[in-house]
């Protein structure tokens, strides 16, 4: 379809559980230490939901904040996309649950599974609908309760992840603003390096899969790190090329909050000073699909961005997947 409109972010929101799980708390649970975690990841603490709190509970609060920020009602939404690897249930989709909770009776709804790249994947889809004129307002949410699928006996993975949700309302913006270019990709052969082996059609839930702890996240840390370091910078460069921009044009980098060393390496490749990189990894850990939108919304509500700033998002994770986009910030005067 021919591009009719410019699509960008009208409002953002986020939600984080109140409970903090610090590295010192983890020292009492597994064989680890604050020094070991901070040196290797940059994480000091993360947020964890209560046992009776589902992903949709975080998502609805983030969505309500984003809708208010966008001066938009739930009934005005044409579509809801929830990026998550921790849905409330396999069916119905978390997006449909959210549609009901918000009262977004006019919106279509579906979930998207691209792990840590999910918010950028969903944002690219949303912008295509808006640019083509098919839809006017779309709610995109990254939401996770990773504490539900983390193996708390595995010190190599349990120290990394946290819970949270971030949201953005996409709609038509002034010409010359909004989405300028994006890059989506995958490395399917590397999928086994970050997986939850059971719970799907390959290994349905059984006493055996539960006893063998196959319903928890499993990660080959070295391979995922190697992939992520390469993917983070390269995907942004491809988005810049599609947007006809240079590295020097980026005002702010909003990366997936996985590991401080990955972020530093990616920023160096893009020649970005670290004071122009949005980082909240130390407070929240890796929240997968929620990572970028939480960082984005928190920074936006703290007035980090001004109208016309060029933002680059970069995500990478299970799949293996990567995704980036470049947009010109449309909010403000």
N, C-alpha and C positions, 0 to 999 in steps of 0.2 A: 504493500500500500504506500501511496505517496504521503510523506510527512506533512501534516496540516498544522500541528500545534507544537509548541515547546512544552515539555513536561519537566516538572521539578517538584521539589519538596515544599509543601504549604505549612507543615507543622510536624513537630517531633514530640515523643514522650518516652518515658522509661519507667521501669519498676524493678526494685531490688528487695529481696527478703530482708527482714530486720536482723536475723541471726547471723553473726559473724563467726567464721571458723578460722582461727589464726594458725600460723605455722606452729606455734607453741602448743596449741590444742592437738595438732596432728602428731607432735612428738610423743603424746600420751597414747596414740592409737596405733602407730606403725613405727618401724625403725627408721627414723629420719630426724632432721634437725632444721631449725630456722635458717642457719647459715647455708646448709646444703641446698635448701629450696630456693633461697634468695639468689645465691650465686648462679644457679643453673637456669632459673626461670624469671626472676624479678618479682615473684609473687610473695606478698606478705600475709594476705588474708583473702577470703572469698566469702560469698553469701550463700546460705543454705536454707531451703524451704523446710517448713514443718512437714511431717509425714502425711498430713491430710490435705496438703496444698498441691494442686495440679498445675500444669503448664498454663492452662487457660486462665487460671486465677491471676497469674502475673500478667498475661497478655492483655486481659481486659483493662487492667489499671494503666498499663502503658498506652493502650489504644485510647482510653478516655482522655489522657493527658495530651496525646497527639491531636485528637479531634478538637479539643479546646484551643490548643495552640494554633490550629489551622482555621479556627472559627467555622467549623464544619459540624453538622449533625450526623449521627449515625444513619439516618434515613437518606441522606444525600449520597452515601457510598454506593458505587456501582459494583465493587468487587473487593473481596478480602483475601489476601494471600498470607498464610502463616508459614514461615520457614522454621522447621523444627526437626530434631531427631528424637524428641521425647514427647510425642503427642499424648493427650489424655488417654486415648484408646486408638486401636488400629482403625476402627470405624465407630462412630462417624469421625470425620476430620475435625481437628481442633479449630479450624477456620469456621466450620459450621456451628460448633459449640459457641465460638466467639460471636458469630452473627446473631445467635439467639440472645446471648448475654447483653450485647450492645443494643439490641433492637434494630439492627440494620436490615430491615425486612426487604429492601430493594436490591440487596447485594448478592451476587454470586460468591461462592467461597470454596477454596481448596487449599490443601497443604502442599508444601514443596520440600523435598528432601535432598539437600545438597550440603548438609552439615555446616561447617564454619563459613562456607561460601554462600550459604542460602539466602541471606538478606540481599546480597548484590545480585544474585540470580533473579530473585523476586522483584527487585527494583527495576532491572532491565526489562522484565516482562511487563510490569506496570506501565513503564514509560512508553512501550510500544503501543499499548492500548490507547493511551492518552494522545500520543502524537498522531495516531491514525484517526482520531476522532470517534473511536468506538465507545470509549468510556470517558467520564469527566473527572471522577474522584475515586481513588483506590487507596485502601489501607494496606500497608505492608508491615508485617511484624516478624521479628526474630525473637523466639521465646524458647527457653530451655529450663528443665529441671534435671540437670545432669547428675545431681547427687543421687537420683533414683537408679542410675545405671552405672555408677562408678563402683568398682570393686575396692572397698575400703580396707582390704587386706593386701592390696598391691600398691606399694609405696611409690612406684614409678609413675603411676597414673593418678592416684587419688589426690595427690598434692596439687594437681594442675587445674581442676575444674570447679566451676561455681554455677549458681543459678541466677536467672534474671530474664528480663524482657525489654526490648526496645522497639519503637514503632515510628513510622513516618506516614503521613498522608501525602500522596502524590496527586497533582492536578496540573491544569494548564497554568503556565507562568508567562511572564513577559518575553517576547521574542529576543533571542540571544542569551537567555538564561536557561537554567535547568540542565538536563542530561545532554552531554556533548559527545560522549563516546564510551563504549564498554567492551569488555573482553571476557568471554566465558570459555572454560575449557575443562578437560578431565583427563586423567591418566588411569583408566580402568584396570590395567594390569597391576597397579600398585594398591588395589583396593584392600587386600588382605592385611596390609600394614596398619590399618586402623579400622576395627570392625567390632560388631556385636554378633558373635557366631550364631546364636540361636534366637528363636522367636518368630522367624519367618517360615516360608514353605520348605526351605532346605532342611532346617532342623527345628521342626515344631516343638513347642514346649512339652517336656516330658520330665519324669522323675530323674532320668539320666542327665538331661541337659541342665537341670537345676543343680544336681549334685556336683556336676563338673564345672559349675560357675560360668556357663556359656552365655548367660543373659547379661553379663557385664561387659563393659568396654575393654577391648584388648588392643594394645598399641606396640608397634615396633618403633620405639622412640628415635633411634638413629636414622632409620629410613625416612620417617615422617619429617624429622628435622632437616635432613638433606633436601628433600623435596620442597619444603616450605621456604627455605632460604633462597632457593632458585626461583620458585614461582612468584614470590611476593613482588620483587622488583620487575621481573620480566612482564608480568601481566599488566602492570601499570604503564609500562613503556608502550605496550600495544594499544592500550586505551588512549594514551596521549597521541599516538600516531593517527588513530581514527578521528580524534578530535582536532587534528591539525595544530597540536600544541607541543611545546617543549617542556623538559623537566623544570626549567626555570620558571615556567608559568604557574606551577602548583603553589598555592598559598598555604594549604593545610593537607596533611596526609592523615587519613583515618584508617589505620590498619586493623586487621583482626588481632585481638589481644591474646596471643598464644604464648609467646616467649620473648623476653626483652632482647635476647641476642638476635632472634630472627628479625624483630622490628628494627634494631640498630643496623643490621646488615642491609636490609631493604632500603632504609633511609639513606644510607651511605651510597648505595647504587644509584638512587634517584637524586643524590646531591642535596638532600633535604636536611637542614639543621634540626636537631632534636627538639628545639623549642617550637618548631612548627609541626610536630608530630603529636597527635592526640593519644595520650597514654593513660589508662586507668587500670592496667593489668595488675598493679601492685595491690589495689583494693578489692578487685572482683575476680581475678583469675581468668581462666578461659571459659567463656560462656557460650561457645560455639556460635550458632546462628544469631544469638542475641548480642554478641560481642561488638560488632560494628555499630548497630543502631543504638546501643546503650552509650558507647563512647561519643557518637554523633549527637545524640539528644542531650547528654550531660553537658557537652561543650557548647552546644547551641543555646541552651538555657542559661549558661554562664557567659553568654555574649562573646564567645571566641570569634565568631564569624561576622563579617560585614557583607552587605549586598555587593555582589560582583566578585567575591573571593572564589578562586578555583579550588575545589576540593577533590581529592582522589581517595577512593575507597579501595582496599585490597583485602581479599579473603582467600583462604586456602585451608584444605582439611580433608576429611574422609571422603572417599570416592575412588581414587583421590580426585579432588576438584580444586579449581582455582577460579577466581572471578575478580574483576576490578571495574571501576567506572570513574569517569571524570565528569564533574558537573560544576556549573557556575551557580553559586548560592543566590537565590532569588528573594530571600526574606530580608526585610529591613527597608530603610528609606534610601 
